[in-house]
Amino acid sequence: MAEPALWTPEELVAATGGKMLGTVSKALNGVSIDTRTIEPGDIFVAIKGETHDGHDFVAKALTAGAGLAIVSRVTDEMKAAGPLLVVDNDPLEGLEKIGRASRTRSQAQIVGVTGSVGKTSTKEMLRLALAVSGLTHSSVASFNNHWGVPLTLSRMPRNAAYGVFEIGMNHVGEITPLVGMVRPHVAIVTNVAPVHIGNFNSVEEIADAKAEIFTGVTAGGHAVLNRDNHFFERLSAAARSAGIRNIISFGSHEKADVRSERIVLHATCSCVTADVMGEKLIYKLGLPGEHMVLNSLAVLAAVKVMGADLARAALALAVAEAAKGRGVHHRLRMEAGELLLIDESYNANPVSMAAALALLGRGKTGKGGRRIAVLGDMLELGKDGASLHAELFKAVDANKVDVVYAAGPLMAHLWAKTPEDRRGASANTSAELKDRLLDGLQAGDVVMIKGSLGSRMGPLVDAIKERFAPLNRDH
């Protein structure tokens, strides 16, 4: 017997309180807010973004195969193109209602992940680890905001056994409505660090904002917290205040419930011996870096408390891969040898920058090669921005970085700390740095590129990949 559609028109009307115009003739098996990714039978939600209003693309979406469009205003062009579900106010509100309806009907066990660093990597590891025990639904990329969370909820299959949701924020009060939709059985806080500190009065305020995730945890649920983090006790108290009695700690701390006993770090993977609430495990993690090992402990903690297959989950972590811009390795061909490019360009803050520099420090150079850090500004750091950039030289030095390239006015503070013999080039923007970087690379080099999204370091990764062909399949 065929599986029922993701949504029926009747369910959508009931969830949104909207009015149907036209007849739906296709099975509604997806939800989209982007006409560029429309699949046949998708429900297109005409939300208003920062630069575009989805209503302007409704006819295009329906013509491209969407089975239904959710709108708050109607034109003749839209009506001629296909069926419409007309909602009051904002279609985004309609999407939120559909997301809540999805959560209400679901029998899945739900995990919510937040934290200053490592949310997406942890979410991806959870997806792998839980999939061996049942159908697992998770957010695409970093869909962790006011539209990403309800979109992910609305796409959750009826028969999912597990759901994994990333929940982000950069201001006080953002997590509360999101976790109110997700209502997780397990809430993970990877860590608390001075990320987006320019939007807060203190790191303590960031911790309290992250603790909003506890307000949505279901009765009898669990909080999984980093025992190594300075704010463990503060977060534990917040979890208890929210009525959570099951608090599971992870880390290298001797009192952690899920504890790393031995870690062997390699350039492209890690080997871990861990105690998971009294159960010993030895596993390989297909991601390098101590920070990734720490996140894998949080994953195993969640697997354990949800009763999924722990041993198979640990085996699944061996095939974990870095997401785009988060440590992907590219081996590239040069005339006299090869170049290793580490793409960490997705985003940056002091904690993730230090972790990326540690990865660079473990990179194996070829004959005559150098470790090269290409760093762009870390944004939203407030009044401490200059000093936090200057302090990066400690990690640069500790990880034996041979050459530094700096892009942006804030990275100029690191540049000022960098000795002459370790300077590559400095510029106000990444675009101005491109030609000097490309001309300065040589065979045997290991190059790591990182910066906040606003510093636009990704195009430098693309430029290097365009100049030098891949040696073999990226890994």
C-alpha positions in Angstrom: 0.0 0.0 0.0 1.3 3.4 -0.9 2.4 5.8 1.8 -0.1 8.7 2.3 1.0 12.1 1.1 2.9 14.3 3.5 -0.1 16.7 3.7 -3.7 16.5 2.5 -5.5 19.7 1.5 -8.0 19.1 4.4 -5.1 18.9 6.9 -3.6 22.2 5.7 -7.0 24.0 5.9 -7.5 22.7 9.4 -4.0 23.7 10.5 -3.9 27.2 9.0 -7.6 28.2 9.1 -7.2 29.2 5.5 -9.5 29.1 2.5 -8.9 26.8 -0.5 -9.2 28.3 -4.0 -9.1 25.7 -6.8 -8.7 21.9 -6.7 -5.5 20.2 -5.6 -4.7 17.4 -8.1 -1.2 16.4 -7.0 0.0 14.5 -4.0 1.5 17.1 -1.6 4.8 15.6 -0.6 7.1 18.5 0.0 7.2 22.1 1.3 9.3 24.9 -0.3 9.9 28.6 0.0 12.3 28.8 -3.0 11.1 28.4 -6.6 14.6 27.3 -7.6 14.2 24.1 -5.7 10.6 23.3 -6.5 9.8 19.6 -6.9 6.5 18.2 -8.3 3.8 18.3 -5.7 5.6 20.8 -3.4 3.6 23.2 -1.3 5.0 26.6 -2.1 4.8 29.1 0.9 5.0 32.7 -0.3 6.9 34.2 2.6 8.4 37.6 2.5 12.2 37.7 2.7 14.7 40.4 3.2 14.8 41.2 -0.5 12.0 39.4 -2.2 8.3 38.7 -1.6 7.3 35.2 -2.3 4.0 36.3 -3.7 5.8 37.6 -6.8 6.9 34.0 -7.6 3.7 32.1 -6.9 2.7 31.7 -10.6 6.3 30.5 -11.4 6.2 28.0 -8.6 2.9 26.5 -9.7 4.0 26.4 -13.3 7.2 24.6 -12.2 5.1 21.8 -10.6 4.1 23.0 -7.2 0.9 21.3 -6.1 -0.4 24.2 -4.0 0.7 27.7 -3.0 0.0 29.3 0.4 -0.6 33.0 0.0 -2.2 36.0 1.9 -3.1 37.9 -1.2 -4.4 36.7 -4.6 -4.0 37.9 -8.2 -5.7 36.6 -11.3 -2.3 35.3 -12.5 -2.0 33.2 -9.4 -5.5 31.8 -9.7 -4.9 30.9 -13.3 -1.6 29.1 -12.5 -3.0 26.6 -9.9 -4.6 26.0 -6.5 -4.1 28.4 -3.7 -4.6 28.3 0.1 -5.4 31.8 1.2 -4.4 32.6 4.9 -4.9 35.6 7.0 -2.0 37.9 7.8 1.5 36.4 6.8 2.1 33.1 5.0 5.0 32.6 7.4 2.5 32.4 10.2 0.7 29.7 8.2 3.9 27.8 7.8 4.4 28.0 11.6 0.9 26.6 12.1 1.7 23.7 9.7 4.9 23.1 11.6 3.1 22.8 14.9 0.5 20.5 13.3 3.3 18.3 12.1 4.8 18.1 15.6 1.5 17.4 17.1 0.7 14.4 14.8 4.3 13.0 15.0 5.2 10.0 17.1 8.9 10.7 16.6 11.4 11.3 19.4 12.7 14.8 18.9 16.1 16.3 19.6 16.8 20.1 19.7 20.3 21.3 19.4 21.6 24.8 20.2 25.0 26.3 21.3 27.4 28.9 20.4 29.5 26.6 18.2 29.0 23.2 16.7 25.2 23.1 16.2 25.2 22.0 12.5 28.0 19.4 13.0 26.2 17.9 16.0 22.9 17.8 14.1 24.5 16.0 11.2 26.2 13.5 13.5 22.8 12.9 15.2 21.2 12.3 11.8 23.8 9.6 11.1 23.7 8.0 14.5 19.9 7.8 14.8 19.3 6.7 11.2 20.6 3.2 12.0 17.7 2.8 14.5 14.8 4.3 12.4 13.7 6.9 9.9 15.4 10.1 10.9 14.3 13.6 9.8 16.6 16.6 10.2 17.0 20.2 9.1 18.8 21.0 5.8 22.0 23.0 6.1 21.6 25.5 8.9 17.8 25.9 8.8 17.7 27.1 12.4 15.9 30.4 12.4 12.3 31.8 12.3 11.6 30.3 8.9 14.0 27.4 8.9 12.6 25.7 12.0 8.9 25.7 10.9 9.9 24.7 7.4 11.8 21.7 8.7 8.9 20.7 10.9 6.5 21.0 8.1 8.6 18.6 6.0 8.8 15.9 8.7 7.5 12.5 7.4 4.4 11.1 9.1 6.3 7.9 10.0 9.6 9.5 11.2 11.0 7.7 14.2 13.4 10.6 15.1 13.6 14.3 14.4 16.7 16.4 14.8 16.3 20.2 14.8 18.9 22.9 15.0 17.9 26.0 16.9 19.9 29.2 16.5 19.8 32.7 17.8 21.7 36.0 17.9 19.4 37.9 20.2 17.6 37.3 23.5 14.2 35.8 23.1 14.7 34.1 19.7 14.9 30.5 20.9 11.7 30.5 23.0 9.2 30.6 20.1 11.3 28.1 18.1 11.6 25.5 20.8 7.9 26.1 21.5 7.3 24.7 18.0 9.8 21.9 18.2 9.0 20.6 21.7 12.1 18.3 22.0 12.3 15.3 24.2 16.1 16.0 24.4 17.7 19.4 24.4 21.4 19.6 23.7 23.5 22.7 24.4 26.9 22.2 22.8 28.6 25.1 24.5 28.4 28.8 25.4 31.0 31.2 24.1 31.3 34.9 23.2 29.6 34.5 19.8 27.4 37.4 18.7 28.6 39.1 21.9 28.0 42.5 20.2 24.3 41.8 20.6 24.6 41.0 24.3 25.7 42.7 27.5 27.8 39.7 28.6 28.6 36.0 28.0 26.3 35.2 30.9 23.5 36.8 29.0 24.3 34.5 26.0 24.2 31.5 28.3 20.7 32.6 29.6 19.6 33.0 26.0 20.8 29.5 25.1 18.9 28.2 28.2 15.7 29.3 26.6 15.8 25.9 24.8 14.7 24.2 28.1 11.4 26.0 28.1 10.1 23.8 25.3 11.3 20.4 26.5 8.5 17.9 27.0 7.6 16.5 30.4 10.1 13.8 31.5 12.6 15.1 28.9 16.4 15.4 29.1 19.0 18.2 29.0 22.4 17.2 27.6 25.0 19.7 28.7 28.8 20.3 28.2 30.5 19.5 31.5 33.7 21.1 30.3 32.0 24.5 29.6 32.3 27.3 32.1 28.6 27.7 32.2 27.6 24.1 33.0 26.3 25.0 36.5 24.4 28.0 35.2 22.7 25.9 32.4 22.0 23.1 34.8 20.2 25.5 37.2 18.2 26.9 34.3 17.2 23.4 33.2 16.0 22.5 36.7 14.1 25.8 36.9 12.3 24.8 33.7 11.3 21.5 35.3 13.9 19.2 33.7 15.1 16.6 36.2 17.1 14.5 33.8 20.4 16.3 33.2 23.1 14.4 31.3 26.6 15.9 31.2 29.3 15.2 28.5 33.0 16.1 28.1 36.4 15.2 29.4 35.6 16.2 32.9 36.0 13.3 35.4 32.4 13.8 36.6 30.8 13.8 33.1 28.1 11.2 32.5 29.4 10.7 29.0 33.2 11.0 29.2 36.1 10.7 26.8 38.8 8.5 28.3 41.2 8.6 25.4 41.3 10.6 22.2 43.7 10.1 19.3 43.5 13.0 16.8 44.5 12.6 13.2 44.4 15.0 10.3 41.2 13.8 8.9 39.5 11.7 11.6 39.6 10.9 15.4 39.7 7.7 17.4 37.8 7.8 20.7 37.5 5.7 23.8 34.5 6.8 25.8 32.4 5.9 28.8 28.7 6.5 27.9 26.8 6.4 31.2 28.7 3.2 32.3 28.9 1.6 28.8 32.4 1.5 27.3 32.8 2.4 23.6 35.7 2.6 21.2 34.8 4.3 18.0 36.2 6.2 15.0 34.8 9.6 14.2 35.2 10.6 10.6 35.8 14.2 11.5 39.1 15.7 12.9 39.4 17.9 15.9 38.9 17.6 19.7 35.8 19.9 19.4 34.2 17.4 17.1 34.9 14.6 19.5 33.2 16.6 22.2 30.1 17.1 20.1 30.1 13.3 19.3 29.8 12.7 23.0 26.7 14.8 23.1 25.3 12.8 20.2 25.9 9.5 22.0 24.3 10.9 25.2 21.2 11.7 23.2 21.2 8.2 21.5 21.5 6.5 24.9 18.7 8.4 26.7 16.4 7.8 23.7 17.0 4.1 23.8 18.3 3.9 20.2 21.1 1.4 19.3 24.2 2.9 20.9 26.7 0.5 19.4 25.5 0.9 15.8 25.3 4.7 16.4 29.0 4.8 17.3 29.8 2.7 14.2 27.9 5.2 12.1 30.0 8.1 13.2 32.9 6.7 11.3 31.4 8.0 8.0 30.6 11.5 9.4 31.8 14.2 6.9 32.4 17.9 7.3 29.7 20.1 5.9 30.5 22.7 3.2 32.6 25.5 4.7 33.1 23.6 8.0 36.4 21.8 7.5 36.0 20.1 4.1 39.4 19.0 2.8 40.3 19.5 -0.9 43.5 18.0 -2.4 44.5 20.1 -5.4 47.0 19.5 -8.1 49.9 21.9 -8.6 52.6 21.8 -11.2 55.2 20.6 -8.8 53.1 18.6 -6.5 49.9 19.1 -4.5 48.1 21.5 -2.2 45.8 20.8 0.7 42.9 23.3 1.1 40.9 23.2 4.3 37.6 25.1 3.8 36.4 26.6 7.1 34.8 29.6 5.4 31.2 29.2 6.6 31.5 31.4 9.7 33.9 32.3 12.5 34.1 33.3 16.1 37.0 33.1 18.6 36.1 29.5 19.7 35.7 28.1 16.1 38.7 30.0 14.9 40.9 28.5 17.6 39.6 25.0 16.6 40.3 25.6 12.9 43.8 26.8 13.7 44.3 23.6 15.7 43.2 21.6 12.6 45.7 23.5 10.5 48.4 22.7 13.0 47.8 19.0 12.5 47.8 19.3 8.7 50.7 17.4 7.1 52.7 19.6 4.7 54.5 18.3 1.7 58.2 18.8 1.0 58.9 22.5 1.4 55.3 23.2 2.2 54.0 25.6 4.8 50.9 25.9 7.0 49.0 29.0 5.8 46.1 30.6 7.6 43.9 32.9 5.5 41.7 34.7 8.0 38.8 37.1 7.7 37.1 39.3 10.3 35.1 37.7 13.0 32.0 39.9 13.3 29.4 40.8 16.0 32.1 40.8 18.7 31.3 44.3 20.0 33.8 46.4 21.9 36.2 43.4 22.4 36.5 42.8 18.7 40.0 44.3 18.3 41.5 42.5 21.3 39.9 39.1 20.4 41.5 39.4 16.9 44.9 40.3 18.3 44.7 37.4 20.8 44.4 34.9 17.9 48.2 35.1 17.4 48.5 32.8 20.5 46.7 30.1 18.5 48.6 30.9 15.3 51.9 30.5 17.2 50.9 27.4 19.2 49.8 25.6 16.0 53.0 26.5 14.1 51.3 28.5 11.4 54.0 29.6 9.0 52.2 32.3 7.0 49.2 34.5 7.8 47.0 36.3 5.3 44.6 38.8 6.9 41.4 40.2 5.4 39.4 43.0 7.0 39.9 45.9 9.4 39.6 43.7 12.5 42.1 41.2 11.3 44.6 44.1 11.0 45.0 43.7 14.8 46.2 40.1 14.3 48.4 41.3 11.4 50.0 43.8 13.7 51.0 41.0 16.1 52.4 38.8 13.3 56.2 38.9 12.8 57.4 40.0 9.4 58.8 36.6 8.5 55.3 35.1 8.9 53.3 37.6 7.0 51.7 36.7 3.6 49.6 39.7 2.8 46.9 42.0 4.4 44.0 43.8 2.8 40.7 45.5 3.7 38.6 42.9 1.9 39.0 39.3 0.8 38.6 40.3 -2.8 41.7 42.5 -2.5 43.6 39.6 -1.1 42.8 37.1 -3.8 45.6 37.7 -6.4 48.3 37.9 -3.8 47.1 34.7 -2.1 46.9 32.8 -5.4 50.4 33.9 -6.4 51.9 33.0 -3.1 50.8 29.4 -2.9 53.3 26.6 -3.6 53.3 22.8 -3.7 53.2 21.1 -0.3 51.3 23.9 1.4 48.3 23.3 3.7 46.0 26.3 3.5 43.1 26.9 5.9 40.5 29.7 5.1 38.1 31.0 7.7 36.1 34.1 8.5 32.6 35.3 9.3 30.1 35.1 6.5 30.1 38.9 6.2 33.9 38.8 5.5 33.2 36.8 2.4 36.0 34.2 2.6 34.1 31.6 0.6 35.1 33.2 -2.8 38.8 32.7 -1.9 38.1 29.0 -1.5 36.4 29.0 -4.9 39.3 31.0 -6.5 41.8 28.4 -5.3 39.7 25.5 -6.6 39.3 27.3 -9.9 43.1 27.8 -10.2 44.1 24.3 -9.3 42.3 21.1 -10.4 41.3 18.5 -7.8 43.8 15.7 -7.3 41.1 13.2 -6.5 37.6 13.1 -5.0 37.2 15.6 -2.2 36.9 14.0 1.2 
